């Protein structure tokens, strides 16, 4: 599984990158054929007033791409909420596939 973490409008510290990296690995539990994962961490600021921290996660598997986006005041919180939504999406997709076969 190839994992890419990209930041926009800021430089992430090692602690944040480690936080993301160690949690992304858990996605393999929910889908065994993950090709790659892209994580985008962005700062949404309006005229120098820092607002929200945005986390987007894109997971590529054969014949499907999952995408979630979440924002809050902290990157860790945004990422964790996005990851939870991603896990729910992947579980739902897997259940749908199983029920059609």
N, C-alpha and C positions, 0 to 999 in steps of 0.2 A: 504494500500500500504506500503510495507516494503522497506525502503531506507537504503542502505549500502554505506558508503563513505570510500574508502580505499586509503591510500597514499603509495607511494613507493619511497624510498631514501630521504625522508624528513618528518618533522612533520608539519602538517597544523595548522595554527593559527585559533582561534575561528571565526575571521572575514571571512576567506575563507570558513570554514565549514558552517557558517550561510548563506553565499552567495549561496552556492550550495543547501543547504536544502530548502531555500525559493523559489528558482527557479524550483527545481525538482517537487514540489507540483503542478505546473502549467501543468504538463504533463497529469494530470487527466482530464483536459479540452478536450484533444484530443483523449483519449481512456478511457472508463469507467471501463474496466476490467484489469487494471494493477495489476499483482501479486506482482512483486518487481522490484526495480531499483538498479543497481549497478553502482557506479561512481568510477572510478580509476583515481587518480591524480598522475602523475609520472614526475620525473625530468630526462631528457635525457642529460647525461653529458659524454663528451669524454675527458678522461685523465685530470680530475679536472677543465676543462673549461665548466662551466655550459652553456648549449645551450638552448634547448627549454623546455617549460612546456607542458606536454601532458595531455589531458583530454579524457577519454573514458567513454562512457555511454552505458549501456546494460539495455534494458527494456524487461521484460518477461511478456507476455500476453498469455492467453490460445491459444495453437496451433501456437505460433509465438514468435520469439525473434528479437528485433531490436538492432542494434549496430552501433555506430558512434565513430569516433576518430578524434581529432583535436589537432594541436599544434601551439603554438605561443610563444612569449617572456613572457607573463603573464598568470598565472593560470586562472584568472577571464575571460580574453579574450578567452582563449582556451575552457573553459567550456561553455561560452555563445555561441560561434560559434558551438560547438558540440551540445548544446541544440537546437539551431535553426535548425541544420541539422536533429536532432532527430524528432523535431516537423514536419518538411517537410516530413520525411520518414513516420511518423505515419499518417499524412493527406493523403499522396499518397496511403498508404495501405488501409485506410478506404474507399477512393474513389473507389479503385479497387474492394473491397468487395461489396460495394453498387451497382456498375455497373454490377456485375456478378449475382446479385439477382433480 
